[in-house]
Amino acid sequence: MSFQTATRVSPDAAFAAVSSHEQEHVRNNAREAEEKGMKASSTVTVSMSMCPECGRGYVSGGKTSTVYTSKNSIEGNEDVKGNFVDITA
């Protein structure tokens, strides 16, 4: 987890700046997982806020959540094949 000091960015450039920063986390996590023989699945959330003075929405931050799993957890393991399929839908 990392927290940055707020940085002044124009509202028009905020989404690109936050997305780019979060994508760095995704790449770093994927590289770290690969080095350890694992897979990384990341989800990026971009936060929005409203200016109390003008009512304009703006991007106020982002968060990357990552789950690490073993590359071999399912592949080649006949005992678990089909356990993750919902046939009731």
LOLO-75655 format. One line per field, with one value per atom (N, C-alpha, C, O, CB): residue in three letters; atom name; x, y, z. Coordinates in steps of 0.02 Angstrom, whole numbers, plus 50000, padded with zeros to 5 digits. Glycine has a CB too. Example, Ala and Ser with C-alpha at 12.3 -4.5 7.8 and 13.67 -1.06 7.14 Angstrom:
<rs>
type	ALA, ALA, ALA, ALA, ALA, SER, SER, SER, SER, SER;
atom	N, CA, C, O, CB, N, CA, C, O, CB;
c1	50660, 50615, 50660, 50712, 50565, 50642, 50684, 50645, 50670, 50704;
c2	49716, 49775, 49835, 49834, 49776, 49888, 49947, 50002, 50057, 49970;
c3	50390, 50390, 50390, 50423, 50452, 50354, 50357, 50394, 50402, 50286;
</rs>
This chain:
<rs>
type	MET, MET, MET, MET, MET, SER, SER, SER, SER, SER, PHE, PHE, PHE, PHE, PHE, GLN, GLN, GLN, GLN, GLN, THR, THR, THR, THR, THR, ALA, ALA, ALA, ALA, ALA, THR, THR, THR, THR, THR, ARG, ARG, ARG, ARG, ARG, VAL, VAL, VAL, VAL, VAL, SER, SER, SER, SER, SER, PRO, PRO, PRO, PRO, PRO, ASP, ASP, ASP, ASP, ASP, ALA, ALA, ALA, ALA, ALA, ALA, ALA, ALA, ALA, ALA, PHE, PHE, PHE, PHE, PHE, ALA, ALA, ALA, ALA, ALA, ALA, ALA, ALA, ALA, ALA, VAL, VAL, VAL, VAL, VAL, SER, SER, SER, SER, SER, SER, SER, SER, SER, SER, HIS, HIS, HIS, HIS, HIS, GLU, GLU, GLU, GLU, GLU, GLN, GLN, GLN, GLN, GLN, GLU, GLU, GLU, GLU, GLU, HIS, HIS, HIS, HIS, HIS, VAL, VAL, VAL, VAL, VAL, ARG, ARG, ARG, ARG, ARG, ASN, ASN, ASN, ASN, ASN, ASN, ASN, ASN, ASN, ASN, ALA, ALA, ALA, ALA, ALA, ARG, ARG, ARG, ARG, ARG, GLU, GLU, GLU, GLU, GLU, ALA, ALA, ALA, ALA, ALA, GLU, GLU, GLU, GLU, GLU, GLU, GLU, GLU, GLU, GLU, LYS, LYS, LYS, LYS, LYS, GLY, GLY, GLY, GLY, GLY, MET, MET, MET, MET, MET, LYS, LYS, LYS, LYS, LYS, ALA, ALA, ALA, ALA, ALA, SER, SER, SER, SER, SER, SER, SER, SER, SER, SER, THR, THR, THR, THR, THR, VAL, VAL, VAL, VAL, VAL, THR, THR, THR, THR, THR, VAL, VAL, VAL, VAL, VAL, SER, SER, SER, SER, SER, MET, MET, MET, MET, MET, SER, SER, SER, SER, SER, MET, MET, MET, MET, MET, CYS, CYS, CYS, CYS, CYS, PRO, PRO, PRO, PRO, PRO, GLU, GLU, GLU, GLU, GLU, CYS, CYS, CYS, CYS, CYS, GLY, GLY, GLY, GLY, GLY, ARG, ARG, ARG, ARG, ARG, GLY, GLY, GLY, GLY, GLY, TYR, TYR, TYR, TYR, TYR, VAL, VAL, VAL, VAL, VAL, SER, SER, SER, SER, SER, GLY, GLY, GLY, GLY, GLY, GLY, GLY, GLY, GLY, GLY, LYS, LYS, LYS, LYS, LYS, THR, THR, THR, THR, THR, SER, SER, SER, SER, SER, THR, THR, THR, THR, THR, VAL, VAL, VAL, VAL, VAL, TYR, TYR, TYR, TYR, TYR, THR, THR, THR, THR, THR, SER, SER, SER, SER, SER, LYS, LYS, LYS, LYS, LYS, ASN, ASN, ASN, ASN, ASN, SER, SER, SER, SER, SER, ILE, ILE, ILE, ILE, ILE, GLU, GLU, GLU, GLU, GLU, GLY, GLY, GLY, GLY, GLY, ASN, ASN, ASN, ASN, ASN, GLU, GLU, GLU, GLU, GLU, ASP, ASP, ASP, ASP, ASP, VAL, VAL, VAL, VAL, VAL, LYS, LYS, LYS, LYS, LYS, GLY, GLY, GLY, GLY, GLY, ASN, ASN, ASN, ASN, ASN, PHE, PHE, PHE, PHE, PHE, VAL, VAL, VAL, VAL, VAL, ASP, ASP, ASP, ASP, ASP, ILE, ILE, ILE, ILE, ILE, THR, THR, THR, THR, THR, ALA, ALA, ALA, ALA, ALA;
atom	N, CA, C, O, CB, N, CA, C, O, CB, N, CA, C, O, CB, N, CA, C, O, CB, N, CA, C, O, CB, N, CA, C, O, CB, N, CA, C, O, CB, N, CA, C, O, CB, N, CA, C, O, CB, N, CA, C, O, CB, N, CA, C, O, CB, N, CA, C, O, CB, N, CA, C, O, CB, N, CA, C, O, CB, N, CA, C, O, CB, N, CA, C, O, CB, N, CA, C, O, CB, N, CA, C, O, CB, N, CA, C, O, CB, N, CA, C, O, CB, N, CA, C, O, CB, N, CA, C, O, CB, N, CA, C, O, CB, N, CA, C, O, CB, N, CA, C, O, CB, N, CA, C, O, CB, N, CA, C, O, CB, N, CA, C, O, CB, N, CA, C, O, CB, N, CA, C, O, CB, N, CA, C, O, CB, N, CA, C, O, CB, N, CA, C, O, CB, N, CA, C, O, CB, N, CA, C, O, CB, N, CA, C, O, CB, N, CA, C, O, CB, N, CA, C, O, CB, N, CA, C, O, CB, N, CA, C, O, CB, N, CA, C, O, CB, N, CA, C, O, CB, N, CA, C, O, CB, N, CA, C, O, CB, N, CA, C, O, CB, N, CA, C, O, CB, N, CA, C, O, CB, N, CA, C, O, CB, N, CA, C, O, CB, N, CA, C, O, CB, N, CA, C, O, CB, N, CA, C, O, CB, N, CA, C, O, CB, N, CA, C, O, CB, N, CA, C, O, CB, N, CA, C, O, CB, N, CA, C, O, CB, N, CA, C, O, CB, N, CA, C, O, CB, N, CA, C, O, CB, N, CA, C, O, CB, N, CA, C, O, CB, N, CA, C, O, CB, N, CA, C, O, CB, N, CA, C, O, CB, N, CA, C, O, CB, N, CA, C, O, CB, N, CA, C, O, CB, N, CA, C, O, CB, N, CA, C, O, CB, N, CA, C, O, CB, N, CA, C, O, CB, N, CA, C, O, CB, N, CA, C, O, CB, N, CA, C, O, CB, N, CA, C, O, CB, N, CA, C, O, CB, N, CA, C, O, CB, N, CA, C, O, CB, N, CA, C, O, CB, N, CA, C, O, CB, N, CA, C, O, CB, N, CA, C, O, CB, N, CA, C, O, CB, N, CA, C, O, CB, N, CA, C, O, CB, N, CA, C, O, CB, N, CA, C, O, CB, N, CA, C, O, CB;
c1	50042, 50000, 50045, 50094, 49952, 50026, 50065, 50017, 49963, 50112, 50036, 49997, 50042, 50098, 49969, 50018, 50057, 50029, 49970, 50057, 50072, 50050, 50011, 50030, 50110, 49958, 49917, 49960, 50002, 49859, 49948, 49984, 49935, 49881, 50023, 49953, 49908, 49913, 49966, 49925, 49857, 49852, 49788, 49738, 49851, 49790, 49729, 49674, 49689, 49743, 49612, 49557, 49553, 49533, 49491, 49573, 49571, 49624, 49615, 49580, 49680, 49735, 49734, 49774, 49801, 49690, 49691, 49678, 49713, 49639, 49630, 49615, 49675, 49692, 49554, 49706, 49765, 49822, 49857, 49788, 49833, 49888, 49876, 49922, 49896, 49816, 49800, 49802, 49830, 49731, 49773, 49773, 49844, 49860, 49733, 49886, 49955, 49992, 50030, 49991, 49981, 50013, 49991, 50032, 49997, 49926, 49900, 49925, 49938, 49824, 49932, 49958, 50030, 50051, 49954, 50068, 50136, 50132, 50173, 50171, 50084, 50075, 50058, 50085, 50020, 50014, 49994, 50055, 50066, 49940, 50096, 50156, 50205, 50233, 50190, 50217, 50264, 50240, 50281, 50273, 50176, 50149, 50154, 50169, 50076, 50141, 50145, 50217, 50230, 50119, 50265, 50336, 50357, 50392, 50379, 50336, 50354, 50325, 50358, 50328, 50263, 50231, 50268, 50281, 50157, 50286, 50321, 50388, 50407, 50332, 50423, 50488, 50480, 50526, 50519, 50421, 50408, 50371, 50350, 50369, 50361, 50326, 50252, 50220, 50355, 50223, 50152, 50118, 50150, 50141, 50051, 50011, 49983, 49965, 49954, 49979, 49950, 49887, 49890, 50001, 49832, 49770, 49755, 49741, 49710, 49756, 49748, 49683, 49660, 49806, 49654, 49595, 49612, 49637, 49533, 49598, 49612, 49546, 49499, 49652, 49543, 49484, 49506, 49553, 49452, 49471, 49485, 49430, 49371, 49489, 49449, 49401, 49382, 49425, 49429, 49319, 49294, 49269, 49245, 49238, 49275, 49249, 49214, 49220, 49305, 49177, 49142, 49170, 49179, 49066, 49183, 49206, 49147, 49094, 49234, 49154, 49098, 49081, 49025, 49115, 49128, 49116, 49080, 49033, 49181, 49103, 49074, 49032, 48997, 49128, 49035, 48996, 49023, 48990, 48927, 49083, 49114, 49146, 49179, 49168, 49136, 49168, 49240, 49257, 49129, 49282, 49352, 49380, 49353, 49393, 49434, 49468, 49510, 49551, 49512, 49499, 49533, 49584, 49618, 49482, 49589, 49638, 49625, 49579, 49638, 49666, 49659, 49685, 49722, 49694, 49665, 49686, 49694, 49651, 49635, 49748, 49760, 49758, 49795, 49827, 49715, 49711, 49736, 49716, 49637, 49779, 49809, 49803, 49814, 49883, 49785, 49782, 49834, 49838, 49710, 49875, 49928, 49907, 49883, 49996, 49915, 49898, 49955, 49995, 49831, 49959, 50009, 49991, 49932, 50014, 50041, 50028, 50002, 49965, 50092, 50021, 50003, 49945, 49934, 50062, 49907, 49854, 49799, 49770, 49825, 49783, 49729, 49756, 49735, 49674, 49801, 49827, 49857, 49900, 49880, 49833, 49861, 49833, 49852, 49934, 49790, 49762, 49691, 49644, 49762, 49685, 49621, 49568, 49509, 49631, 49588, 49540, 49497, 49442, 49576, 49521, 49483, 49451, 49417, 49529, 49462, 49431, 49356, 49326, 49453, 49325, 49252, 49225, 49166, 49222, 49266, 49242, 49225, 49191, 49294, 49248, 49237, 49188, 49189, 49303, 49146, 49096, 49027, 49010, 49101, 48987, 48919, 48871, 48857, 48903, 48846, 48801, 48727, 48683, 48811, 48713, 48644, 48619, 48559, 48637, 48663, 48643, 48605, 48584, 48703;
c2	49942, 50000, 50061, 50064, 50000, 50110, 50172, 50231, 50228, 50175, 50282, 50343, 50399, 50407, 50358, 50438, 50493, 50558, 50563, 50493, 50607, 50674, 50699, 50687, 50721, 50735, 50761, 50802, 50841, 50804, 50792, 50828, 50869, 50845, 50779, 50931, 50974, 50955, 50960, 51049, 50932, 50913, 50945, 50949, 50835, 50968, 50998, 50945, 50886, 51028, 50965, 50917, 50878, 50820, 50953, 50910, 50876, 50822, 50775, 50927, 50828, 50780, 50730, 50683, 50816, 50739, 50697, 50623, 50581, 50722, 50607, 50537, 50502, 50446, 50530, 50534, 50503, 50495, 50444, 50546, 50545, 50541, 50486, 50447, 50608, 50481, 50430, 50361, 50314, 50444, 50353, 50289, 50265, 50207, 50293, 50311, 50294, 50272, 50223, 50354, 50307, 50290, 50220, 50180, 50342, 50207, 50142, 50086, 50030, 50143, 50100, 50050, 50031, 49974, 50076, 50078, 50062, 50009, 49963, 50126, 50015, 49965, 49897, 49846, 49987, 49896, 49834, 49800, 49740, 49847, 49838, 49810, 49785, 49730, 49863, 49824, 49803, 49740, 49695, 49859, 49735, 49676, 49615, 49560, 49687, 49623, 49568, 49544, 49484, 49588, 49590, 49572, 49535, 49485, 49635, 49560, 49528, 49457, 49410, 49570, 49449, 49383, 49335, 49278, 49388, 49359, 49318, 49294, 49236, 49356, 49339, 49321, 49266, 49227, 49383, 49263, 49214, 49153, 49110, 49245, 49149, 49092, 49093, 49040, 49028, 49152, 49159, 49201, 49226, 49191, 49207, 49250, 49307, 49296, 49211, 49366, 49423, 49445, 49455, 49482, 49452, 49478, 49543, 49544, 49427, 49598, 49665, 49697, 49688, 49710, 49736, 49776, 49848, 49861, 49751, 49894, 49964, 50001, 49993, 49995, 50041, 50083, 50156, 50175, 50064, 50196, 50268, 50303, 50291, 50295, 50345, 50379, 50448, 50484, 50387, 50465, 50530, 50569, 50539, 50522, 50634, 50678, 50737, 50748, 50703, 50775, 50834, 50896, 50896, 50829, 50948, 51011, 51043, 51054, 51059, 51057, 51086, 51157, 51180, 51086, 51191, 51261, 51265, 51304, 51298, 51226, 51232, 51172, 51176, 51242, 51117, 51058, 51016, 50970, 51078, 51031, 50994, 50929, 50930, 51037, 50875, 50812, 50810, 50840, 50753, 50776, 50770, 50704, 50675, 50830, 50681, 50620, 50639, 50684, 50589, 50603, 50621, 50568, 50579, 50631, 50512, 50462, 50395, 50387, 50454, 50347, 50280, 50228, 50243, 50275, 50166, 50111, 50049, 50034, 50098, 50013, 49949, 49893, 49895, 49949, 49844, 49785, 49726, 49717, 49773, 49686, 49630, 49566, 49565, 49644, 49512, 49445, 49403, 49401, 49413, 49369, 49326, 49253, 49232, 49338, 49215, 49144, 49105, 49131, 49130, 49042, 48997, 48984, 48975, 48931, 48984, 48969, 48898, 48885, 48979, 48853, 48782, 48762, 48702, 48740, 48809, 48791, 48750, 48707, 48854, 48761, 48725, 48684, 48627, 48773, 48713, 48679, 48611, 48606, 48723, 48560, 48493, 48457, 48399, 48498, 48488, 48455, 48431, 48470, 48504, 48368, 48340, 48341, 48340, 48268, 48344, 48342, 48405, 48402, 48333, 48461, 48523, 48547, 48598, 48577, 48511, 48532, 48532, 48484, 48486, 48588, 48594, 48623, 48638, 48528, 48630, 48656, 48730, 48756, 48644, 48765, 48837, 48856, 48912, 48872, 48811, 48822, 48820, 48773, 48770, 48873, 48877, 48856, 48895, 48950, 48794, 48770, 48784, 48764, 48695, 48819, 48834, 48896, 48910, 48843, 48934, 48998, 48986, 49034, 49041;
c3	50000, 50000, 50000, 50036, 50060, 49960, 49958, 49958, 49928, 49897, 49992, 49993, 49969, 49994, 50064, 49922, 49896, 49923, 49939, 49820, 49927, 49943, 49883, 49825, 49960, 49895, 49840, 49793, 49814, 49868, 49729, 49677, 49637, 49619, 49631, 49622, 49583, 49509, 49479, 49594, 49482, 49412, 49385, 49421, 49402, 49324, 49295, 49292, 49281, 49224, 49302, 49300, 49235, 49234, 49311, 49180, 49115, 49108, 49070, 49059, 49146, 49141, 49198, 49198, 49140, 49247, 49308, 49293, 49321, 49357, 49251, 49238, 49207, 49228, 49192, 49159, 49126, 49175, 49175, 49066, 49218, 49267, 49318, 49333, 49302, 49344, 49395, 49363, 49392, 49426, 49304, 49270, 49256, 49265, 49205, 49233, 49218, 49281, 49280, 49187, 49336, 49399, 49423, 49444, 49453, 49420, 49441, 49396, 49419, 49443, 49331, 49285, 49302, 49291, 49212, 49330, 49354, 49408, 49409, 49380, 49454, 49507, 49477, 49498, 49556, 49427, 49394, 49363, 49373, 49340, 49327, 49294, 49347, 49339, 49250, 49399, 49452, 49486, 49500, 49503, 49501, 49534, 49488, 49512, 49554, 49423, 49376, 49371, 49370, 49307, 49369, 49365, 49428, 49424, 49355, 49486, 49549, 49552, 49575, 49608, 49531, 49531, 49484, 49502, 49510, 49425, 49377, 49405, 49396, 49311, 49440, 49470, 49522, 49534, 49502, 49554, 49606, 49580, 49619, 49663, 49514, 49484, 49497, 49501, 49510, 49504, 49519, 49465, 49419, 49588, 49471, 49428, 49472, 49530, 49392, 49443, 49478, 49440, 49379, 49484, 49475, 49446, 49481, 49541, 49452, 49444, 49474, 49452, 49396, 49457, 49497, 49483, 49501, 49556, 49523, 49456, 49467, 49477, 49438, 49408, 49530, 49543, 49543, 49577, 49612, 49503, 49500, 49540, 49527, 49426, 49588, 49631, 49602, 49575, 49702, 49609, 49588, 49649, 49697, 49535, 49646, 49698, 49664, 49604, 49746, 49705, 49680, 49715, 49776, 49691, 49677, 49706, 49743, 49713, 49650, 49808, 49845, 49823, 49835, 49919, 49792, 49771, 49704, 49697, 49767, 49655, 49588, 49567, 49517, 49537, 49605, 49590, 49533, 49509, 49574, 49511, 49455, 49481, 49533, 49419, 49445, 49464, 49441, 49390, 49434, 49478, 49460, 49487, 49534, 49486, 49456, 49478, 49539, 49536, 49421, 49594, 49656, 49679, 49729, 49711, 49644, 49665, 49632, 49592, 49740, 49651, 49623, 49672, 49718, 49557, 49660, 49702, 49659, 49617, 49760, 49670, 49636, 49687, 49736, 49598, 49676, 49719, 49678, 49621, 49745, 49708, 49672, 49713, 49773, 49657, 49678, 49708, 49674, 49612, 49702, 49713, 49686, 49693, 49746, 49723, 49639, 49640, 49608, 49569, 49604, 49625, 49597, 49524, 49507, 49636, 49480, 49409, 49400, 49353, 49368, 49444, 49437, 49481, 49490, 49453, 49508, 49554, 49522, 49556, 49584, 49458, 49425, 49367, 49356, 49402, 49329, 49269, 49287, 49330, 49234, 49253, 49263, 49324, 49336, 49269, 49363, 49422, 49405, 49407, 49483, 49388, 49367, 49422, 49406, 49343, 49485, 49540, 49544, 49571, 49605, 49519, 49527, 49462, 49462, 49553, 49407, 49344, 49350, 49373, 49286, 49329, 49330, 49395, 49399, 49318, 49447, 49511, 49507, 49552, 49564, 49456, 49452, 49397, 49373, 49441, 49379, 49327, 49360, 49395, 49270, 49347, 49373, 49318, 49273, 49399, 49322, 49270, 49285, 49247, 49261, 49340, 49358, 49323, 49324, 49433, 49293, 49261, 49198, 49165, 49246;
</rs>
